[in-house]
Amino acid sequence: MPPIDPQVLALTELVGDPYVDWDHFDSQAYFNHNYGDLRIDDRRIIEIVSDFFQRAFPANKSGRAIDVGSGANLYPALTMLPYASGVTLFERAFTNREWLENEIAGPRKSWKLFWDAISAGRPAYANISNPWDLLHRRAEVVEGNVFSLAPDQYDMGTMFFVAESITARMDKFEQATRRFIGSLKAGAPFAAAFMRDSSGYIVGDQRFPACSVSEADVRRVLAPVARMLEIETVESNDLRDGYCGMMVATGRKKK
């Protein structure tokens, strides 16, 4: 491996890994592999997160929401839809931003499976007659990376499979997770999902780094900045390689 240029090395404070070409991330391949259908593990994550947000918010309350590192995934944003006057889809990769812009303008059929799971038995969601029109009106795709998030901006937030999937370094995982929580206002509810013990992943023909984290790691990083913290392990099937299941953390930012 050649030595890293000092200017490139300095950028790792902002991008996590200097060797990853995020702007050519294969968004379509990622969507096809992960969200072309509703999987059992994602259904369980949906149940955890949707139930949490429904408990967290009075029916008449709404605010600014952020989904950090949206990638080629709409369902975190959908779980916040009833409670968000606006949803920021905060994404670094050019290909993912382009994909998101196209997707919120005309979502693929598989997202209906996700919305049906989100809205089933949950009045706050079921009362939305046209979630796709509402998402189109409320969602905004914004360029940015987790390390540059401004503090104390949002009333609720999600971050799914980001902090542990952009770097192999534990300190960067910790920094990214804390930056996400820091972007929220005091008391704001959040949901964050993590791959457990990930060894990296392949999208299209490109391999991406990962930081192997456990429930203890997630709790250690979140406990100082979150209250009412709950972490649940979600078992996965064998279609997703390189990790040992998922974890979902919910809670509120400490005041």
C-alpha positions in Angstrom: 0.0 0.0 0.0 1.5 3.4 -1.0 2.1 6.1 1.7 -0.8 8.5 2.2 -0.4 12.0 1.0 -0.4 14.4 4.1 -3.3 16.4 2.7 -5.3 13.2 2.2 -4.4 12.1 5.7 -5.7 15.3 7.2 -9.0 14.7 5.4 -9.5 11.5 7.4 -10.8 13.7 10.2 -13.8 14.4 7.9 -14.2 11.3 5.8 -13.3 8.4 8.0 -11.1 6.4 5.5 -8.9 8.0 2.8 -8.9 5.1 0.5 -12.7 4.8 0.0 -14.2 6.3 -3.1 -17.6 7.1 -1.7 -18.7 9.2 -4.7 -18.8 6.0 -6.8 -20.7 3.9 -4.3 -23.0 1.6 -6.3 -26.4 2.7 -4.9 -28.5 0.5 -7.1 -26.5 -2.6 -6.2 -26.9 -1.8 -2.5 -30.6 -1.3 -2.9 -31.1 -4.5 -4.9 -29.3 -6.5 -2.3 -30.8 -5.1 0.8 -34.2 -3.4 0.0 -35.6 -4.9 -3.1 -37.7 -6.9 -0.7 -38.6 -6.6 3.0 -36.4 -9.0 5.0 -37.2 -10.4 8.4 -34.4 -8.5 10.1 -35.5 -5.2 8.7 -39.1 -5.9 9.7 -38.0 -6.4 13.3 -36.0 -3.1 13.2 -39.0 -1.3 11.8 -41.1 -2.6 14.7 -38.6 -1.4 17.3 -38.1 2.0 15.8 -41.7 2.8 14.8 -43.0 1.7 18.2 -40.4 3.8 19.9 -41.2 7.0 17.9 -44.9 6.5 18.4 -44.4 6.3 22.2 -42.0 9.3 22.1 -44.2 11.8 20.4 -47.6 13.2 21.2 -49.9 13.0 18.2 -49.8 16.7 17.5 -46.1 17.3 17.9 -43.7 17.6 15.0 -40.2 19.0 14.4 -37.1 18.9 12.3 -35.8 15.4 11.6 -32.5 14.1 10.2 -31.5 10.8 8.8 -27.7 10.6 8.8 -26.0 8.7 6.0 -29.2 7.7 4.3 -27.5 5.9 1.5 -30.0 3.9 -0.6 -32.4 3.4 2.2 -35.7 5.2 2.7 -37.2 3.4 5.7 -35.5 5.3 8.5 -37.0 8.5 7.0 -40.4 6.8 6.7 -40.3 5.9 10.5 -40.0 9.7 11.3 -42.6 10.9 8.8 -45.6 11.5 11.0 -43.5 13.5 13.5 -41.4 15.6 11.1 -42.2 18.9 9.5 -39.1 18.3 7.4 -36.7 15.4 7.0 -33.1 16.1 6.1 -31.5 13.1 4.2 -27.9 13.8 5.1 -25.6 12.0 2.7 -21.9 12.3 1.7 -21.8 10.1 -1.5 -22.7 11.8 -4.8 -24.3 8.6 -6.2 -26.4 8.1 -3.1 -27.6 11.7 -3.2 -28.6 11.3 -6.8 -30.3 8.0 -6.0 -32.2 9.6 -3.1 -33.4 12.5 -5.2 -34.8 10.1 -7.8 -36.3 7.8 -5.3 -38.3 10.3 -3.3 -39.6 11.6 -6.6 -40.8 8.1 -7.6 -40.3 5.4 -5.0 -39.9 1.7 -6.1 -42.7 -0.8 -5.4 -40.8 -2.6 -2.6 -41.0 0.5 -0.3 -44.8 -0.2 0.0 -43.9 -3.4 1.8 -41.8 -1.3 4.2 -44.6 1.3 4.7 -47.2 -1.5 5.3 -44.9 -2.9 8.1 -44.3 0.6 9.6 -48.0 1.6 9.6 -49.5 -1.8 10.7 -51.3 -1.2 14.0 -49.8 2.2 14.5 -52.4 5.0 14.1 -49.9 7.9 13.7 -48.6 6.2 10.5 -51.8 4.6 9.3 -53.5 8.0 9.3 -51.1 9.1 6.5 -53.1 8.4 3.3 -50.2 9.0 0.8 -46.8 8.6 2.5 -45.0 9.0 -0.9 -46.4 12.5 -1.5 -45.7 13.5 2.0 -42.1 12.2 1.8 -41.6 14.1 -1.4 -42.8 17.3 0.1 -41.0 17.0 3.4 -37.7 15.4 2.5 -34.6 17.3 1.5 -31.4 15.7 0.3 -28.4 17.5 1.8 -24.7 16.9 1.1 -22.6 16.3 4.2 -20.8 13.8 6.3 -21.3 12.8 9.9 -18.1 14.4 11.1 -19.2 17.9 10.1 -22.7 17.8 11.7 -23.6 21.0 13.5 -24.7 20.6 17.1 -28.2 21.0 18.6 -30.1 21.3 15.3 -32.8 18.6 15.1 -35.8 17.4 17.1 -35.4 13.7 16.2 -33.0 11.6 14.3 -32.0 8.3 12.8 -28.6 6.8 11.8 -28.6 3.3 10.3 -25.5 1.3 9.6 -23.2 4.4 9.2 -20.7 4.9 12.1 -19.4 1.4 12.0 -19.5 1.1 8.2 -17.3 4.1 7.1 -14.1 3.2 8.9 -12.2 0.3 10.6 -11.1 2.6 13.4 -12.9 2.5 16.8 -12.1 6.1 17.6 -13.8 7.2 14.3 -16.8 5.0 15.1 -17.1 6.7 18.5 -16.7 10.2 17.0 -19.3 9.6 14.3 -21.8 8.2 16.8 -21.3 11.1 19.2 -21.6 13.6 16.3 -24.9 12.2 15.4 -26.3 12.5 18.9 -24.7 15.9 19.2 -26.6 17.2 16.2 -29.9 16.7 18.1 -31.5 19.1 20.5 -31.6 18.2 24.2 -34.3 15.6 24.9 -34.7 14.6 21.2 -35.5 11.0 20.6 -33.3 9.0 18.3 -32.9 5.5 16.8 -29.5 4.2 15.6 -28.8 0.8 14.0 -25.4 -0.9 13.9 -24.0 -4.0 12.3 -22.6 -6.3 15.0 -19.0 -7.6 14.7 -18.8 -6.5 11.0 -15.6 -7.4 9.1 -16.4 -5.2 6.1 -18.8 -5.5 3.2 -18.9 -5.6 -0.6 -21.2 -3.4 -2.8 -21.0 -4.1 -6.5 -17.3 -4.8 -7.1 -16.0 -2.6 -4.3 -15.1 -3.6 -0.8 -15.8 -1.1 2.1 -14.4 -0.9 5.6 -16.1 -1.6 8.8 -15.4 -1.4 12.5 -16.2 -4.5 14.5 -18.5 -3.3 17.4 -20.5 -5.1 20.0 -23.4 -4.1 22.2 -21.0 -3.2 24.9 -19.2 -0.8 22.5 -22.5 0.8 21.5 -23.6 1.2 25.1 -20.2 2.6 26.1 -20.4 5.3 23.4 -24.0 6.3 23.9 -24.4 6.1 27.7 -22.7 9.4 28.4 -24.8 11.3 25.9 -28.2 9.5 26.0 -30.8 8.8 28.5 -33.6 6.1 28.5 -31.1 4.1 26.4 -32.3 0.7 25.1 -30.3 -1.6 22.9 -31.8 -4.6 21.2 -30.0 -7.3 19.1 -31.7 -8.3 15.9 -30.7 -11.6 14.4 -30.2 -11.8 10.7 -30.2 -14.5 8.0 -27.3 -15.7 5.9 -27.9 -13.4 2.9 -25.8 -10.6 4.4 -22.2 -11.7 4.9 -19.4 -10.3 7.1 -21.2 -9.7 10.4 -23.1 -11.3 13.2 -26.5 -9.6 13.3 -27.6 -6.1 14.0 -28.3 -3.8 17.0 -30.8 -1.1 17.4 -30.3 1.6 20.0 -33.1 4.0 21.0 -33.2 6.8 23.5 -33.1 10.5 24.0 -30.2 13.0 24.0 -29.3 14.0 27.5 -30.1 17.6 28.5 
